[in-house]
Amino acid sequence: MARDRGAVGDRLFRWIALTAGLVVLAILGLIAYSTTHEAWPALREAKFGFLTSHRWAPEVAEGATPSFGAAAFVYGTFIVSAVSLVIAVPVSLLIALFVTEVAPRRLRGLITTLTDLLAAVPSVVWGLWGLAVLAPNIVGFYETLHSTVGRVPLLGRLFGDQPQGRSFMTAGVILAIMITPIITSVMREVLLTVPRTDKDGALALGATRWEMIRGVVLPHSLGGLVGAVMLGLGRAMGETIAVALVIGSSTQIVANLFASGDAMPARIINEWGEAIGTHRSALMALGVALFALTIVVNVAARAAVARAAQRMGGS
C-alpha cells in the first residue's frame, strides 16, 4: 500500500515538473512572438541592414527616410559585457576559492555577508555613483594607461588617446562591480559541492593546496563555474540604467575602449519615452536582438562546457 502511494506520488511529481518546464517554455515563446510581432514593421523595412548598419537616425529632415541600424549597439553590448567579464571572472573565482579553501571560518562568514550585501545594491545606485564619482576621476588613470601601453600595436588601439569618463571602459567597470557578487555567490556554492574525500585524497598523495585546487576542485566544478559566468554575462548584457548613465550614448564602432558608445538596453531606455511608430518598432527590434543574442551565447557556452567535460572524461 505504501509502495503504491509512493508510485502515485512519483508520477504526480513528474507531471508537475513537466508542466512547470512546459509553462516556462510557453512563456518564453509568447515573449518571443509578441516582441517579434511588435518589431516586425522595422525589421521588414530595414531587412538585414538592421544588424549590419550602424546608422541610427529616427528623426530626419522632411521627405527623408529614417534609418535604424543596430550594429553599433550590438557592438557596444558585446564590448561592455566582455570588459566586465574580463574584470569580474578572475576576481570572483579568486574570492570564491579563498572563501571555500583558504579563509578561516570567521573571515569566511564576513566576506560572504559583504558579497551578498553588494549584490543587493540597486543598479541605479551603481549608475549614479559611476556618473558622479567614477567617470570624472578615472580619466587620469586612462591617460596613464594609454601613455604606458600606447606604443604597443594592439593595446595602443584598445587603450587609445583622448579618453572620456563616460565610455565603454567605464560601463564595463561598473558592470564588473555589479556582476562580481552574483558570480562569486554561485561559484562559492559550486565549489562547496566538491567531495571532501577527493580533496583529502589529493593532499594525502602529496599534492600542494594549489595542485589540489587545479587537479580536483576546478575540474569537478567546471560546469557550475561556467554556469556562474553565463549568469553574470546575462546580467551584464541586459543591464540598462547603470550602462545608460556611464557609457556616453554615442552611436559609433571604435576599437578605443576609452571612447563613448552605446548598448542595446541603454538605447531602448533612453528613447522609449518619446518613440512612436516605426521608431518604437525599431526599439522593440533591439529587444528581440538582445533576446536572441542571449540565447545564442548561452547555447554556445553549454556546448563548450559539454565538449570540455567530454575531453576531460576521455583523458
C-alpha positions, 0 to 999 in steps of 0.5 A, a space after each residue: 500500500 505504501 509502495 503504491 502511494 509512493 508510485 502515485 506520488 512519483 508520477 504526480 511529481 513528474 507531471 508537475 515538473 513537466 508542466 512547470 518546464 512546459 509553462 516556462 517554455 510557453 512563456 518564453 515563446 509568447 515573449 518571443 512572438 509578441 516582441 517579434 510581432 511588435 518589431 516586425 514593421 522595422 525589421 521588414 523595412 530595414 531587412 538585414 541592414 538592421 544588424 549590419 548598419 550602424 546608422 541610427 537616425 529616427 528623426 530626419 529632415 522632411 521627405 527623408 527616410 529614417 534609418 535604424 541600424 543596430 550594429 553599433 549597439 550590438 557592438 557596444 553590448 558585446 564590448 561592455 559585457 566582455 570588459 566586465 567579464 574580463 574584470 569580474 571572472 578572475 576576481 570572483 573565482 579568486 574570492 570564491 576559492 579563498 572563501 571555500 579553501 583558504 579563509 578561516 571560518 570567521 573571515 569566511 562568514 564576513 566576506 560572504 555577508 559583504 558579497 551578498 550585501 553588494 549584490 543587493 545594491 540597486 543598479 541605479 545606485 551603481 549608475 549614479 555613483 559611476 556618473 558622479 564619482 567614477 567617470 570624472 576621476 578615472 580619466 587620469 588613470 586612462 591617460 596613464 594607461 594609454 601613455 604606458 601601453 600606447 606604443 604597443 600595436 594592439 593595446 595602443 588601439 584598445 587603450 587609445 588617446 583622448 579618453 572620456 569618463 563616460 565610455 565603454 571602459 567605464 560601463 564595463 567597470 561598473 558592470 564588473 562591480 555589479 556582476 562580481 557578487 552574483 558570480 562569486 555567490 554561485 561559484 562559492 556554492 559550486 565549489 562547496 559541492 566538491 567531495 571532501 574525500 577527493 580533496 583529502 585524497 589529493 593532499 594525502 598523495 602529496 599534492 600542494 593546496 594549489 595542485 589540489 585546487 587545479 587537479 580536483 576542485 576546478 575540474 569537478 566544478 567546471 560546469 557550475 563555474 561556467 554556469 556562474 559566468 553565463 549568469 553574470 554575462 546575462 546580467 551584464 548584457 541586459 543591464 540598462 540604467 547603470 550602462 545608460 548613465 556611464 557609457 556616453 550614448 554615442 552611436 559609433 564602432 571604435 576599437 578605443 575602449 576609452 571612447 563613448 558608445 552605446 548598448 542595446 538596453 541603454 538605447 531602448 531606455 533612453 528613447 522609449 519615452 518619446 518613440 512612436 511608430 516605426 521608431 518604437 518598432 525599431 526599439 522593440 527590434 533591439 529587444 528581440 536582438 538582445 533576446 536572441 543574442 542571449 540565447 545564442 551565447 548561452 547555447 554556445 557556452 553549454 556546448 563548450 562546457 559539454 565538449 570540455 567535460 567530454 575531453 576531460 572524461 576521455 583523458 
